[in-house]
């Protein structure tokens, strides 16, 4: 992490704990919004008007929070409006690194700032920044700063903040469903989206077991909700609630079940949820944002959880790329 703008290699995924030893996520530090006319958004300052070619998105394909924004960018057809850089899947001693000639497929260079590591983007925006250098990051070329690094904000910005530059045929946060979407997000986020992290990064047995119980209670609740219903969480309309749920589900069997010790059941053992995840995956454009290779390489590079860095060959995930099992001699 960065301390007063200086990189410290003493990095650990748990930067804060509660009284029970539970994982506490860092609060995002940049919260301005892109709006059609540059007026201030719900948080932060104004002056960030929607303009083609002005903004750049930094993501990691391993990261569910970053993937939220990548999916919204895809569905709203903003690829030609907001450019993109993808970091390598495995964390280095300096955190996220941009793609290099020897990087795994899918990682790209920083074509805007020429940085090697993501933390350099943070210190360009704030030379005295203290905190983790996280993805996603929405960068403003014009002002040379970070607009926002909160995925929930960026998802909504891509949905409505770019005005006529985006596809108005897709509405991820429709007015008539906003109250229901917010209520569901408020249940799913702490119990499942962040719940798997609370289990994986717990520092006490009590904190782990509490998070574990909430993860599987939430999965059971969603299984009941989607049994005989759908195709999406709110009927026929795909919304941001589906995106926020999907990014956790598609990673569950590949990473959270094993590495994060969320091993009571697999996603594949929840038939309604498994079928729902595959339906969302098949929405045009969404599959392009998913890399199981990056997901496994990235999570299993977390040294505090997997010191030897061995990446499992499996599991075989229905509907995704089949596992290539190495042949024994």
Secondary structure by P-SEA (a helix, b strand, c coil): ccccccccccccccccccccbbbbbbcccbbbbbccccccccccccccccccccbbbbbbcccaaaaaaaaaaaaacccccccccccccccccccccccccccccccccccccccccaaaaaaaacccccccccccbbbbccccccccccaaaaaaaaaccccccccccccccccccaaaaaaaaaaaaccccaaaaaaaacccaaaaaaaaaaaaaaaaaaaaaacccccccccccccaaaaaaaaaaaacccccccccccccccccccaaaaaaaaaaaacccccccccaaaaaaaaaacccccccccccccccccccccccccccc
